[in-house]
Amino acid sequence: MARTDERVGYALKQAQQALRIAMDAALRPHGLTTAQYAALTALETGGPISGAELARRAFVTPQTMTDIVAKLEAAGLVARRPGGDDRRVVRLALTDIGRTRLAAAHVVVNEVEARMLRGFEAPERDRLRDALRRCAQALAGSEPGPESGPDPG
């Protein structure tokens, strides 16, 4: 059995935790957390959408997303919109304030990612991204393909 510090999963979790800490620190001056940023980004690329769909796209539970949306709505960053013919359906969408805040947040998140990948050549970055996608696909039980969908980060 491999030592903990030799395990790929452990190294992946260390990298994820370091990324989360760096993103939270970079986003704090913009009044956002990493989870809120993920939600806003999902709305930017796929909104207006339901809260349940937003939770899936932001990698959190529906209960957690309810709390995130409440804070984003209170800050004026997202709004609830009617979801079409069925009045019971509500979709979430970015507000103009949300779009402006998100644009500024993208800048600092891109800086964090650039810092994380400093020292990697472009082909290495591509291989790393592709390897991580294949890991996720293997755990989800899907077959790897040439493109797995939108890049969440």
ROTI-721680 format. One record per residue: residue number from 1; residue in three letters; z, x, y of N, C-alpha, C, CB in turn. Coordinates in Angstrom, 2 decimals. Glycine has a CB too. Example, Ala and Ser with C-alpha at 12.3 -4.5 7.8 and 13.67 -1.06 7.14 Angstrom:
2
  num  residuo     n_c3     n_c1     n_c2    ca_c3    ca_c1    ca_c2     c_c3     c_c1     c_c2    cb_c3    cb_c1    cb_c2
    1      ala     7.80    13.19    -5.69     7.80    12.30    -4.50     7.80    13.20    -3.30     9.05    11.31    -4.47
    2      ser     7.08    12.85    -2.25     7.14    13.67    -1.06     7.87    12.90     0.03     5.72    14.08    -0.60
end
This chain:
153
  num  residuo     n_c3     n_c1     n_c2    ca_c3    ca_c1    ca_c2     c_c3     c_c1     c_c2    cb_c3    cb_c1    cb_c2
    1      met     0.00     0.85    -1.18     0.00     0.00     0.00     0.00     0.89     1.24     1.23    -0.96     0.00
    2      ala    -0.84     0.53     2.21    -0.96     1.30     3.45     0.28     1.10     4.32    -2.22     0.89     4.22
    3      arg     0.63     2.16     5.03     1.70     2.05     6.01     1.27     1.08     7.09     2.06     3.43     6.62
    4      thr     2.24     0.46     7.73     1.95    -0.53     8.76     1.03     0.03     9.83     3.25    -1.02     9.40
    5      asp     1.29     1.25    10.30     0.49     1.82    11.37    -0.90     2.25    10.91     1.20     3.01    11.97
    6      glu    -1.19     2.14     9.61    -2.52     2.44     9.08    -3.33     1.17     8.80    -2.39     3.27     7.81
    7      arg    -2.72     0.03     8.95    -3.39    -1.24     8.63    -4.28    -1.68     9.80    -2.34    -2.34     8.31
    8      val    -5.46    -2.16     9.46    -6.40    -2.62    10.47    -5.82    -3.82    11.23    -7.75    -3.00     9.82
    9      gly    -5.22    -4.75    10.52    -4.65    -5.93    11.17    -3.58    -5.57    12.18    -4.08    -6.87    10.13
   10      tyr    -2.77    -4.57    11.86    -1.72    -4.13    12.78    -2.35    -3.52    14.03    -0.78    -3.11    12.08
   11      ala    -3.37    -2.69    13.86    -4.04    -2.09    15.01    -4.71    -3.16    15.86    -5.09    -1.05    14.54
   12      leu    -5.28    -4.15    15.22    -5.91    -5.25    15.94    -4.88    -6.02    16.76    -6.64    -6.19    14.97
   13      lys    -3.74    -6.29    16.16    -2.67    -7.01    16.87    -2.13    -6.17    18.03    -1.52    -7.37    15.90
   14      gln    -2.00    -4.87    17.85    -1.57    -4.01    18.95    -2.56    -4.07    20.11    -1.42    -2.56    18.46
   15      ala    -3.84    -4.01    19.79    -4.86    -4.08    20.83    -4.83    -5.44    21.52    -6.26    -3.81    20.24
   16      gln    -4.68    -6.51    20.74    -4.63    -7.86    21.31    -3.42    -8.00    22.24    -4.56    -8.92    20.20
   17      gln    -2.29    -7.49    21.82    -1.08    -7.59    22.64    -1.22    -6.78    23.92     0.14    -7.12    21.85
   18      ala    -1.78    -5.58    23.82    -1.97    -4.75    25.01    -2.96    -5.42    25.97    -2.49    -3.34    24.61
   19      leu    -4.01    -6.03    25.42    -4.98    -6.75    26.26    -4.31    -7.93    26.95    -6.17    -7.22    25.41
   20      arg    -3.51    -8.67    26.22    -2.83    -9.83    26.79    -1.89    -9.43    27.94    -2.03   -10.58    25.71
   21      ile    -1.14    -8.38    27.73    -0.22    -7.89    28.77    -1.00    -7.46    30.01     0.64    -6.72    28.23
   22      ala    -2.09    -6.71    29.79    -2.89    -6.24    30.92    -3.55    -7.40    31.66    -3.95    -5.24    30.44
   23      met    -4.06    -8.39    30.91    -4.70    -9.54    31.54    -3.67   -10.37    32.31    -5.41   -10.40    30.50
   24      asp    -2.51   -10.61    31.72    -1.48   -11.37    32.43    -1.11   -10.68    33.74    -0.23   -11.55    31.54
   25      ala    -0.96    -9.35    33.70    -0.61    -8.61    34.92    -1.72    -8.71    35.96    -0.32    -7.13    34.58
   26      ala    -2.97    -8.60    35.52    -4.10    -8.67    36.45    -4.29   -10.06    37.03    -5.37    -8.22    35.76
   27      leu    -4.00   -11.09    36.23    -4.20   -12.47    36.66    -3.04   -13.02    37.49    -4.41   -13.34    35.46
   28      arg    -1.86   -12.42    37.36    -0.68   -12.92    38.07    -0.90   -13.08    39.57     0.48   -11.98    37.84
   29      pro    -1.51   -12.11    40.26    -1.74   -12.29    41.70    -2.67   -13.46    42.03    -2.31   -11.02    42.29
   30      his    -3.42   -13.93    41.04    -4.32   -15.06    41.22    -3.67   -16.37    40.79    -5.61   -14.85    40.44
   31      gly    -2.38   -16.29    40.43    -1.64   -17.49    40.05    -2.04   -18.04    38.69    -1.84   -18.54    41.07
   32      leu    -2.52   -17.17    37.80    -2.98   -17.61    36.49    -2.35   -16.79    35.38    -4.49   -17.52    36.40
   33      thr    -2.27   -17.40    34.21    -1.92   -16.69    32.98    -3.20   -16.50    32.17    -0.84   -17.47    32.15
   34      thr    -3.12   -15.70    31.13    -4.27   -15.51    30.25    -4.69   -16.82    29.61    -3.96   -14.47    29.17
   35      ala    -3.75   -17.63    29.19    -4.08   -18.92    28.57    -4.76   -19.85    29.57    -2.81   -19.58    28.01
   36      gln    -4.30   -19.86    30.80    -4.94   -20.68    31.83    -6.34   -20.18    32.12    -4.09   -20.69    33.12
   37      tyr    -6.50   -18.87    32.17    -7.82   -18.28    32.38    -8.77   -18.68    31.25    -7.72   -16.73    32.48
   38      ala    -8.29   -18.64    30.02    -9.13   -19.03    28.88    -9.56   -20.49    29.01    -8.37   -18.82    27.55
   39      ala    -8.65   -21.35    29.43    -8.97   -22.76    29.60   -10.01   -22.95    30.72    -7.70   -23.57    29.92
   40      leu    -9.81   -22.30    31.84   -10.76   -22.41    32.95   -12.14   -21.89    32.56   -10.24   -21.66    34.18
   41      thr   -12.16   -20.78    31.83   -13.43   -20.21    31.37   -14.15   -21.16    30.42   -13.18   -18.86    30.68
   42      ala   -13.40   -21.80    29.53   -14.00   -22.76    28.61   -14.58   -23.95    29.38   -12.95   -23.26    27.58
   43      leu   -13.90   -24.38    30.42   -14.43   -25.47    31.25   -15.67   -25.03    32.01   -13.36   -25.97    32.24
   44      glu   -15.68   -23.80    32.46   -16.83   -23.29    33.20   -18.08   -23.27    32.32   -16.54   -21.88    33.74
   45      thr   -17.92   -22.88    31.08   -19.08   -22.74    30.21   -19.43   -24.01    29.45   -18.84   -21.64    29.23
   46      gly   -18.48   -24.95    29.31   -18.78   -26.11    28.49   -18.26   -27.43    29.01   -18.24   -25.90    27.17
   47      gly   -17.77   -27.48    30.23   -17.15   -28.70    30.74   -18.16   -29.66    31.30   -16.14   -28.38    31.78
   48      pro   -17.77   -30.84    31.64   -16.46   -31.44    31.35   -16.30   -31.74    29.85   -16.28   -32.74    32.17
   49      ile   -15.10   -31.50    29.35   -14.80   -31.70    27.93   -13.42   -32.33    27.78   -14.89   -30.37    27.16
   50      ser   -13.16   -32.81    26.58   -11.86   -33.41    26.29   -10.79   -32.33    26.17   -11.92   -34.24    24.99
   51      gly    -9.54   -32.76    26.27    -8.43   -31.82    26.11    -8.40   -31.20    24.73    -7.12   -32.52    26.38
   52      ala    -8.74   -31.98    23.70    -8.74   -31.45    22.34    -9.81   -30.37    22.17    -8.97   -32.58    21.32
   53      glu   -10.99   -30.62    22.73   -12.06   -29.63    22.65   -11.69   -28.40    23.47   -13.39   -30.21    23.15
   54      leu   -11.07   -28.59    24.59   -10.63   -27.47    25.42    -9.62   -26.62    24.66   -10.02   -27.97    26.74
   55      ala    -8.70   -27.25    23.95    -7.72   -26.51    23.15    -8.41   -25.65    22.11    -6.74   -27.48    22.47
   56      arg    -9.40   -26.21    21.42   -10.14   -25.44    20.40   -10.83   -24.24    21.03   -11.18   -26.33    19.68
   57      arg   -11.48   -24.46    22.15   -12.23   -23.38    22.79   -11.34   -22.31    23.39   -13.12   -23.94    23.87
   58      ala   -10.12   -22.67    23.75    -9.19   -21.70    24.35    -8.22   -21.13    23.32    -8.40   -22.37    25.48
   59      phe    -8.38   -21.50    22.05    -7.59   -20.94    20.95    -6.11   -21.27    21.04    -7.76   -19.45    20.91
   60      val    -5.78   -22.50    21.45    -4.39   -22.95    21.50    -4.30   -24.33    20.86    -3.86   -22.98    22.96
   61      thr    -3.08   -24.79    20.62    -2.88   -26.11    20.05    -3.09   -27.18    21.12    -1.46   -26.23    19.43
   62      pro    -3.40   -28.41    20.71    -3.52   -29.48    21.70    -2.25   -29.66    22.53    -3.87   -30.79    21.01
   63      gln    -1.09   -29.50    21.91     0.18   -29.64    22.64     0.29   -28.57    23.73     1.37   -29.54    21.66
   64      thr    -0.06   -27.34    23.39    -0.02   -26.26    24.37    -1.02   -26.53    25.49    -0.32   -24.91    23.70
   65      met    -2.19   -27.03    25.12    -3.22   -27.30    26.14    -2.75   -28.39    27.08    -4.55   -27.70    25.48
   66      thr    -2.00   -29.37    26.59    -1.47   -30.42    27.46    -0.63   -29.81    28.58    -0.63   -31.44    26.66
   67      asp     0.21   -28.85    28.23     1.04   -28.17    29.23     0.19   -27.34    30.19     2.08   -27.27    28.54
   68      ile    -0.79   -26.63    29.64    -1.67   -25.80    30.47    -2.43   -26.67    31.47    -2.67   -25.01    29.59
   69      val    -2.99   -27.78    30.97    -3.77   -28.67    31.84    -2.89   -29.27    32.93    -4.42   -29.79    31.02
   70      ala    -1.67   -29.64    32.60    -0.77   -30.22    33.60    -0.56   -29.23    34.75     0.59   -30.60    32.97
   71      lys    -0.37   -27.96    34.43    -0.17   -26.95    35.48    -1.45   -26.70    36.27     0.33   -25.64    34.86
   72      leu    -2.58   -26.66    35.57    -3.85   -26.44    36.26    -4.20   -27.63    37.16    -4.97   -26.21    35.25
   73      glu    -3.89   -28.82    36.68    -4.15   -30.02    37.48    -3.25   -30.06    38.71    -3.95   -31.29    36.62
   74      ala    -1.97   -29.71    38.53    -1.03   -29.70    39.66    -1.46   -28.68    40.72     0.38   -29.37    39.16
   75      ala    -2.10   -27.60    40.28    -2.58   -26.57    41.21    -3.94   -26.93    41.82    -2.68   -25.24    40.50
   76      gly    -4.50   -28.05    41.39    -5.79   -28.48    41.93    -6.99   -27.76    41.35    -5.79   -28.31    43.39
   77      leu    -6.81   -27.08    40.20    -7.88   -26.29    39.61    -8.76   -27.08    38.64    -7.30   -25.10    38.90
   78      val    -8.19   -28.13    38.06    -8.96   -29.01    37.18    -8.69   -30.46    37.56    -8.59   -28.76    35.69
   79      ala    -9.62   -31.31    37.18    -9.48   -32.75    37.45    -9.91   -33.52    36.21   -10.34   -33.17    38.69
   80      arg    -9.32   -34.69    36.06    -9.70   -35.59    34.97   -10.82   -36.48    35.48    -8.47   -36.45    34.48
   81      arg   -11.83   -36.64    34.62   -12.99   -37.47    34.97   -13.22   -38.48    33.86   -14.25   -36.60    35.20
   82      pro   -13.73   -39.66    34.20   -14.07   -40.62    33.15   -15.09   -40.02    32.19   -14.63   -41.93    33.76
   83      gly   -14.95   -40.38    30.91   -15.80   -39.78    29.89   -16.99   -40.61    29.47   -15.00   -39.50    28.71
   84      gly   -17.55   -41.40    30.35   -18.74   -42.16    29.99   -18.45   -43.63    29.84   -19.33   -41.63    28.71
   85      asp   -19.05   -44.25    28.83   -18.93   -45.69    28.62   -17.52   -46.11    28.23   -19.90   -46.13    27.56
   86      asp   -16.84   -45.28    27.47   -15.49   -45.61    27.00   -14.48   -45.17    28.06   -15.19   -44.92    25.63
   87      arg   -13.84   -46.12    28.69   -12.89   -45.81    29.78   -11.64   -45.07    29.28   -12.46   -47.09    30.48
   88      arg   -11.39   -45.15    27.99   -10.22   -44.45    27.44   -10.47   -42.95    27.32    -9.87   -45.02    26.07
   89      val   -11.72   -42.55    27.28   -12.07   -41.14    27.14   -11.98   -40.47    28.50   -13.49   -40.97    26.54
   90      val   -11.27   -39.36    28.54   -11.12   -38.59    29.77   -11.63   -37.18    29.51    -9.63   -38.57    30.26
   91      arg   -12.39   -36.69    30.43   -12.92   -35.32    30.34   -12.28   -34.49    31.45   -14.49   -35.31    30.46
   92      leu   -12.11   -33.24    31.16   -11.56   -32.31    32.15   -12.69   -31.48    32.74   -10.48   -31.39    31.52
   93      ala   -12.60   -31.22    34.02   -13.62   -30.45    34.70   -12.98   -29.55    35.75   -14.67   -31.37    35.36
   94      leu   -13.65   -28.46    36.05   -13.20   -27.58    37.13   -13.41   -28.26    38.47   -13.96   -26.23    37.09
   95      thr   -12.48   -28.02    39.38   -12.67   -28.45    40.76   -13.32   -27.28    41.52   -11.30   -28.87    41.42
   96      asp   -13.69   -27.52    42.75   -14.23   -26.43    43.56   -13.20   -25.32    43.73   -14.68   -26.96    44.94
   97      ile   -11.95   -25.70    43.92   -10.88   -24.69    44.03   -10.77   -23.91    42.73    -9.52   -25.36    44.38
   98      gly   -10.88   -24.61    41.61   -10.82   -23.95    40.30   -11.95   -22.96    40.12   -10.86   -24.98    39.19
   99      arg   -13.15   -23.33    40.54   -14.30   -22.42    40.43   -14.09   -21.16    41.27   -15.60   -23.13    40.86
  100      thr   -13.56   -21.34    42.47   -13.31   -20.20    43.35   -12.25   -19.28    42.76   -12.87   -20.68    44.74
  101      arg   -11.16   -19.86    42.27   -10.09   -19.06    41.67   -10.59   -18.35    40.43    -8.87   -19.95    41.32
  102      leu   -11.39   -19.04    39.63   -11.92   -18.45    38.40   -12.86   -17.29    38.71   -12.64   -19.50    37.57
  103      ala   -13.68   -17.42    39.72   -14.59   -16.32    40.09   -13.80   -15.06    40.42   -15.47   -16.73    41.29
  104      ala   -12.71   -15.19    41.15   -11.87   -14.04    41.48   -11.19   -13.49    40.23   -10.81   -14.43    42.53
  105      ala   -10.79   -14.38    39.35   -10.13   -13.96    38.10   -11.11   -13.21    37.20    -9.57   -15.19    37.35
  106      his   -12.36   -13.63    37.18   -13.36   -12.92    36.37   -13.44   -11.45    36.77   -14.74   -13.58    36.51
  107      val   -13.35   -11.19    38.04   -13.45    -9.81    38.54   -12.34    -8.95    37.93   -13.38    -9.78    40.09
  108      val   -11.09    -9.43    37.98    -9.99    -8.60    37.48   -10.00    -8.53    35.96    -8.65    -9.16    37.96
  109      val   -10.42    -9.59    35.28   -10.50    -9.54    33.81   -11.59    -8.56    33.38   -10.79   -10.96    33.23
  110      asn   -12.71    -8.55    34.09   -13.75    -7.57    33.79   -13.25    -6.15    33.98   -14.98    -7.82    34.67
  111      glu   -12.41    -5.94    35.00   -11.83    -4.61    35.23   -10.90    -4.21    34.08   -11.06    -4.59    36.56
  112      val   -10.11    -5.17    33.58    -9.23    -4.89    32.44   -10.06    -4.52    31.22    -8.32    -6.12    32.13
  113      glu   -11.10    -5.28    30.95   -11.94    -4.99    29.79   -12.63    -3.64    29.93   -12.99    -6.09    29.59
  114      ala   -13.09    -3.33    31.12   -13.73    -2.02    31.36   -12.73    -0.90    31.11   -14.28    -1.93    32.80
  115      arg   -11.48    -1.09    31.55   -10.44    -0.09    31.30   -10.18     0.07    29.82    -9.14    -0.47    32.03
  116      met   -10.13    -1.06    29.10    -9.89    -1.03    27.66   -11.00    -0.27    26.93    -9.76    -2.45    27.11
  117      leu   -12.23    -0.45    27.39   -13.37     0.13    26.69   -13.84     1.46    27.27   -14.52    -0.84    26.71
  118      arg   -13.08     1.99    28.25   -13.42     3.29    28.81   -13.45     4.31    27.67   -12.40     3.71    29.93
  119      gly   -14.44     5.12    27.65   -14.55     6.11    26.60   -15.43     5.65    25.44   -13.19     6.46    26.08
  120      phe   -15.82     4.39    25.44   -16.74     3.87    24.42   -18.15     3.87    25.01   -16.32     2.42    23.94
  121      glu   -19.09     4.38    24.28   -20.49     4.27    24.68   -20.96     2.85    24.35   -21.37     5.34    23.96
  122      ala   -22.05     2.43    25.00   -22.57     1.06    24.79   -22.77     0.73    23.32   -23.88     0.89    25.54
  123      pro   -23.37     1.60    22.51   -23.53     1.25    21.09   -22.19     1.07    20.36   -24.35     2.32    20.38
  124      glu   -21.18     1.85    20.75   -19.85     1.69    20.15   -19.23     0.35    20.52   -18.92     2.84    20.59
  125      arg   -19.39    -0.05    21.78   -18.88    -1.36    22.22   -19.55    -2.48    21.44   -19.12    -1.55    23.74
  126      asp   -20.87    -2.35    21.27   -21.60    -3.37    20.51   -21.12    -3.44    19.07   -23.11    -3.08    20.55
  127      arg   -20.92    -2.28    18.45   -20.45    -2.26    17.06   -19.04    -2.83    16.95   -20.48    -0.82    16.50
  128      leu   -18.18    -2.51    17.90   -16.82    -3.03    17.88   -16.84    -4.55    18.00   -15.99    -2.41    19.02
  129      arg   -17.57    -5.07    18.98   -17.67    -6.52    19.16   -18.21    -7.19    17.90   -18.58    -6.86    20.37
  130      asp   -19.27    -6.61    17.32   -19.87    -7.19    16.13   -18.91    -7.13    14.93   -21.16    -6.48    15.79
  131      ala   -18.19    -6.04    14.80   -17.23    -5.92    13.70   -16.10    -6.94    13.84   -16.64    -4.50    13.64
  132      leu   -15.61    -7.14    15.06   -14.55    -8.12    15.27   -15.05    -9.53    14.99   -14.02    -8.03    16.71
  133      arg   -16.27    -9.84    15.39   -16.84   -11.15    15.08   -16.97   -11.35    13.57   -18.22   -11.31    15.75
  134      arg   -17.39   -10.31    12.87   -17.51   -10.42    11.41   -16.15   -10.62    10.77   -18.19    -9.16    10.83
  135      cys   -15.12    -9.96    11.29   -13.76   -10.17    10.78   -13.36   -11.63    10.94   -12.75    -9.25    11.50
  136      ala   -13.58   -12.18    12.13   -13.23   -13.57    12.40   -14.01   -14.51    11.48   -13.50   -13.93    13.87
  137      gln   -15.30   -14.24    11.30   -16.12   -15.08    10.44   -15.65   -15.01     8.99   -17.58   -14.66    10.53
  138      ala   -15.28   -13.83     8.54   -14.82   -13.68     7.16   -13.55   -14.48     6.92   -14.58   -12.20     6.83
  139      leu   -12.64   -14.45     7.88   -11.40   -15.20     7.74   -11.62   -16.70     7.85   -10.39   -14.75     8.78
  140      ala   -12.63   -17.10     8.62   -12.95   -18.51     8.77   -13.79   -19.01     7.61   -13.67   -18.76    10.08
  141      gly   -14.28   -18.09     6.78   -15.06   -18.48     5.61   -16.51   -18.75     5.90   -14.47   -19.67     5.00
  142      ser   -17.00   -18.33     7.06   -18.41   -18.56     7.38   -19.21   -17.29     7.14   -18.58   -19.02     8.84
  143      glu   -20.47   -17.49     6.96   -21.37   -16.36     6.75   -21.69   -15.71     8.09   -22.65   -16.81     6.04
  144      pro   -21.69   -14.38     8.15   -22.06   -13.73     9.41   -23.52   -13.99     9.74   -21.79   -12.22     9.33
  145      gly   -23.78   -14.19    11.02   -25.13   -14.40    11.50   -25.42   -13.46    12.64   -25.33   -15.84    11.93
  146      pro   -26.64   -13.49    13.13   -26.98   -12.57    14.22   -26.24   -12.85    15.50   -28.45   -12.62    14.49
  147      glu   -25.87   -14.12    15.71   -25.14   -14.48    16.93   -24.15   -15.57    16.56   -26.10   -14.95    18.07
  148      ser   -22.89   -15.37    16.90   -21.85   -16.33    16.49   -21.49   -17.31    17.59   -20.62   -15.60    16.05
  149      gly   -22.22   -17.34    18.68   -21.90   -18.28    19.74   -21.47   -17.56    21.00   -20.82   -19.22    19.31
  150      pro   -20.94   -18.32    21.95   -20.58   -17.72    23.24   -19.44   -16.72    23.09   -20.19   -18.80    24.23
  151      asp   -19.49   -15.70    23.90   -18.47   -14.67    23.92   -17.26   -15.20    24.69   -19.01   -13.36    24.56
  152      pro   -16.07   -15.33    24.01   -14.92   -15.93    24.69   -14.28   -15.04    25.72   -13.91   -16.32    23.70
  153      gly   -14.60   -13.79    25.75   -13.90   -12.94    26.69   -14.75   -12.11    27.44   -12.97   -12.13    26.06
end
